[in-house]
């Protein structure tokens, strides 16, 4: 019942009868219930899903300045609370499960987000995040933290919603085979207008990358981003499981974890991108960076990685790497 007591303290003006009703959200607190204010350092932990990597989360948590960390999700419970609290010296870890429009409009939810010194968006289903949180006090509170310079991170679905362009998964997931065979398949849903992170402008992200063979679908996403001349070029950051792109506010990235981060760039539209027709898309530049390497989004160049080129011909991806590997 601690969440009801804290809600009373924060929202004492609510009608007395509401104190005895179950709130529309779920709230879990580990640590100090009082609000603290610490000096934060901006940054974005872009995590590809899979098993969590301690050094990645320490990088993220230490940027809170020892403050209050909020984990935001639409399913699950408090799985990150003890892990984060034991990993770094933070005042508290709070998990908010916001699964309905009613929960997204609850003043308590936005208040807890706005008072965070770090915000992490857990994995799940990114369509729930967009469908439930967008254009509500939740998305406004997340944007407030971004603009304020508070560190923000996300894993799996939580990463998928951080770029300017988002694979929304509105019609459920899509495979590379489906997207390459028809980049206008109903499952290829690319949207915008969720969050605004300047370093990730003009970018889409993808997750669980090599393990789930998502290169083909990411190339299809890029073709859709270039549709109609909306962008001069399209870019993607695609991240393997248990791997992260630790991103500074100015776009400098350090890679950590067991896999790689793929920086993919398309500088011209696809030759063939039509409904019901396999994709043809030439000259896609890839820079693959393992742990210890780095990349600069401003210059679109890095160190410690491998550069290669991909072409898609009639829905088939070909690589100029020795052996023809696309990853």
C-alpha positions in Angstrom: 0.0 0.0 0.0 3.0 2.4 0.0 2.0 3.8 -3.4 -1.3 4.9 -2.0 0.4 6.7 0.9 2.8 8.4 -1.4 0.0 9.4 -3.7 -1.8 11.1 -0.8 1.4 13.0 0.1 1.8 14.3 -3.5 -1.8 14.8 -4.4 -3.5 15.8 -1.2 -6.1 17.8 -3.1 -7.7 14.7 -4.5 -11.2 13.7 -3.3 -11.1 11.7 -0.1 -12.9 8.7 -1.7 -10.1 8.3 -4.4 -7.6 7.4 -1.6 -9.4 4.1 -1.3 -9.7 3.2 -4.9 -7.0 1.2 -6.7 -5.0 3.7 -8.9 -5.0 3.0 -12.7 -1.2 2.5 -12.6 1.1 0.2 -10.7 3.9 1.8 -8.6 6.9 0.1 -7.0 9.5 1.9 -4.9 12.9 0.7 -3.8 14.8 3.2 -1.6 14.0 6.6 -0.3 10.5 7.9 -0.8 11.4 11.5 -0.4 12.3 13.5 -3.5 16.0 14.6 -3.9 17.5 16.9 -6.4 21.0 16.2 -7.8 23.1 17.4 -10.6 22.6 15.2 -13.7 24.6 14.6 -16.8 22.7 14.2 -20.1 23.1 11.0 -22.1 21.2 8.2 -23.8 21.7 4.5 -23.1 20.5 2.8 -26.3 20.3 -0.9 -25.4 19.6 -3.6 -27.9 17.7 -5.9 -25.5 18.6 -9.3 -24.1 20.6 -9.8 -21.0 21.5 -6.6 -19.1 25.1 -5.6 -19.0 26.3 -4.1 -15.7 28.8 -1.6 -17.1 26.1 -0.2 -19.4 23.7 0.4 -16.5 26.4 1.9 -14.3 27.2 4.4 -17.1 23.5 5.4 -17.1 22.9 5.4 -13.4 25.9 7.4 -12.5 24.7 10.2 -14.7 21.8 10.6 -12.3 24.1 12.1 -9.7 22.8 9.7 -7.2 19.2 10.8 -7.6 15.9 9.1 -8.1 15.6 6.7 -11.1 12.3 6.0 -12.7 11.7 2.9 -14.8 8.7 3.3 -17.1 6.9 0.3 -18.6 3.4 -0.8 -19.9 3.7 -4.4 -18.6 5.7 -6.3 -15.9 6.4 -5.1 -12.4 9.6 -4.0 -10.5 12.2 -6.3 -12.2 14.8 -3.5 -12.4 14.4 -2.0 -9.0 16.7 -4.1 -6.9 19.2 -4.6 -9.8 19.7 -0.8 -10.3 19.6 0.0 -6.6 22.4 -2.5 -5.9 24.4 -1.5 -9.0 25.0 2.2 -8.3 24.6 4.6 -5.4 21.2 6.1 -6.3 18.6 7.5 -3.9 15.8 5.4 -5.2 14.5 3.3 -8.1 10.8 3.6 -8.9 8.9 1.5 -11.4 5.7 2.8 -13.0 3.5 0.4 -15.0 1.4 2.7 -17.2 -0.7 0.4 -19.4 -3.9 2.4 -20.0 -4.9 5.9 -21.2 -6.4 6.5 -17.8 -3.0 5.7 -16.1 -1.2 8.0 -18.6 -3.4 10.9 -17.6 -3.0 10.3 -13.8 -1.2 13.3 -12.3 0.8 11.1 -10.0 2.5 9.4 -12.9 3.6 12.6 -14.6 4.7 14.0 -11.3 7.0 11.0 -10.6 8.5 11.1 -14.1 9.2 14.9 -13.9 11.0 14.5 -10.6 13.4 11.8 -11.9 17.1 12.2 -12.2 17.2 9.3 -14.7 14.5 7.7 -16.8 14.7 4.2 -18.3 12.1 2.7 -20.6 11.9 -1.1 -20.2 11.2 -3.6 -22.9 7.8 -4.8 -24.0 5.7 -3.7 -26.9 6.5 -0.3 -28.4 3.0 0.0 -29.9 1.6 0.1 -26.3 4.0 2.9 -25.5 3.0 5.0 -28.6 -0.7 4.1 -28.3 -1.0 4.7 -24.6 1.6 7.4 -23.8 1.8 9.6 -26.9 0.3 13.1 -26.6 -0.4 12.6 -22.9 1.3 13.9 -19.7 3.6 10.9 -19.9 5.2 11.8 -23.2 5.3 15.4 -22.2 7.1 14.5 -18.9 9.6 12.3 -20.8 10.3 15.2 -23.2 10.7 17.5 -20.2 13.5 15.3 -18.9 15.2 15.1 -22.2 15.1 18.9 -22.6 16.3 19.3 -19.0 19.4 17.2 -19.6 18.4 14.2 -17.5 19.9 10.8 -18.7 17.4 8.7 -20.6 17.7 5.1 -21.7 15.7 2.2 -23.2 16.1 -1.4 -24.0 14.3 -3.4 -26.7 10.9 -1.7 -27.2 12.2 1.1 -25.0 15.0 1.7 -27.4 12.7 1.4 -30.4 10.8 4.6 -29.4 13.8 6.9 -28.9 14.7 7.7 -32.5 12.9 10.5 -34.4 11.6 7.7 -36.7 10.0 4.6 -35.0 9.1 1.1 -36.1 5.8 1.3 -34.3 4.8 -2.4 -34.5 1.2 -1.3 -34.8 0.3 -4.5 -36.7 2.7 -6.7 -34.7 6.2 -7.5 -35.6 7.7 -7.9 -39.1 10.5 -10.1 -40.3 13.2 -9.2 -42.7 11.8 -11.7 -45.3 8.4 -10.0 -45.1 9.8 -6.4 -45.3 12.2 -7.2 -48.2 9.5 -8.9 -50.2 7.1 -6.0 -49.8 8.4 -2.8 -48.1 4.7 -1.7 -48.0 3.5 -4.8 -46.2 0.9 -3.8 -43.6 3.4 -4.8 -40.8 6.0 -2.3 -42.0 4.7 0.7 -39.9 7.2 3.6 -39.6 6.0 6.6 -37.7 7.3 9.8 -36.0 6.1 12.4 -33.5 6.8 10.7 -30.2 10.0 12.1 -28.6 12.5 14.7 -29.8 16.1 13.9 -29.0 18.3 16.2 -31.1 21.2 13.7 -31.4 18.8 11.1 -32.9 17.1 13.4 -35.4 16.6 11.7 -38.8 17.3 8.3 -37.3 15.5 5.0 -36.7 16.6 2.3 -34.3 16.3 -1.4 -34.3 16.9 -4.0 -31.6 17.9 -7.7 -31.1 19.6 -7.1 -34.4 21.8 -10.0 -35.4 20.1 -12.6 -33.2 16.7 -12.0 -34.9 18.1 -11.4 -38.4 16.7 -7.8 -38.6 19.1 -6.3 -41.2 16.6 -6.7 -44.1 13.7 -5.1 -42.3 15.9 -2.2 -41.2 16.8 -1.6 -44.8 13.1 -1.6 -45.7 12.5 0.9 -42.9 15.2 3.2 -44.4 13.5 2.9 -47.8 10.2 4.0 -46.3 11.8 7.0 -44.5 13.1 8.3 -47.9 9.7 7.9 -49.5 8.4 11.1 -51.0 11.6 13.1 -50.5 10.9 13.9 -46.9 14.6 13.4 -45.9 17.9 14.1 -47.8 19.2 10.8 -46.4 18.0 8.2 -43.9 20.0 6.7 -41.0 19.7 3.8 -38.6 21.3 2.6 -35.4 20.8 -1.1 -35.1 22.0 -2.8 -31.9 22.7 -6.4 -31.0 21.4 -8.1 -27.8 23.4 -7.3 -24.6 25.0 -4.4 -26.4 24.6 -0.6 -26.1 25.4 2.6 -27.8 26.2 5.0 -24.9 25.3 8.3 -26.5 26.4 11.8 -25.4 24.1 14.7 -26.0 26.4 15.9 -28.8 26.1 12.6 -30.6 29.4 11.0 -29.6 28.9 7.2 -29.0 30.9 4.6 -27.1 29.9 0.9 -27.7 29.7 -1.5 -24.8 28.5 -5.1 -24.5 29.0 -8.4 -26.1 27.8 -7.7 -29.7 28.0 -4.8 -32.1 26.2 -1.6 -33.1 25.5 -1.1 -36.8 25.4 2.5 -38.1 23.6 2.3 -41.5 23.2 5.2 -44.0 21.1 5.5 -47.2 22.0 8.6 -49.2 19.5 8.2 -52.0 16.1 6.7 -52.3 15.5 3.0 -53.2 15.4 2.2 -56.9 12.3 0.1 -56.4 10.1 0.6 -53.4 6.5 -0.2 -54.4 3.6 -2.0 -52.7 3.7 -5.7 -53.4 7.1 -5.6 -55.2 10.4 -6.8 -53.7 12.7 -4.1 -52.6 15.7 -2.9 -54.7 17.9 -0.5 -52.9 21.6 0.1 -53.7 24.6 1.7 -51.9 23.7 1.3 -48.3 26.8 2.1 -46.1 27.3 0.1 -42.9 29.8 0.7 -40.1 29.8 -2.1 -37.6 31.3 -1.2 -34.2 32.2 -3.7 -31.4 32.8 -3.0 -27.7 35.5 -0.5 -27.3 34.8 1.3 -30.6 33.2 4.6 -31.0 31.1 6.6 -33.4 30.2 10.3 -34.0 26.7 10.9 -35.3 27.6 14.5 -36.4 30.4 13.4 -38.7 29.0 9.9 -39.3 32.4 8.4 -38.7 33.9 6.1 -36.1 37.0 4.2 -34.9 37.5 0.5 -34.2 34.8 -0.7 -36.6 34.4 -2.2 -40.0 32.9 -0.5 -43.0 31.1 -2.3 -45.8 28.3 -1.8 -48.3 25.0 -3.5 -48.9 22.8 -3.7 -52.0 19.3 -5.1 -52.1 18.3 -6.6 -55.5 14.8 -8.0 -55.9 14.4 -8.5 -52.1 17.8 -10.2 -51.7 20.5 -8.5 -49.6 24.1 -8.7 -50.9 27.3 -7.5 -49.1 30.7 -6.6 -50.4 32.3 -8.1 -47.3 34.6 -11.1 -47.8 32.4 -14.1 -47.6 29.3 -12.0 -48.4 28.1 -11.7 -44.8 25.5 -9.0 -44.2 26.3 -8.6 -40.5 
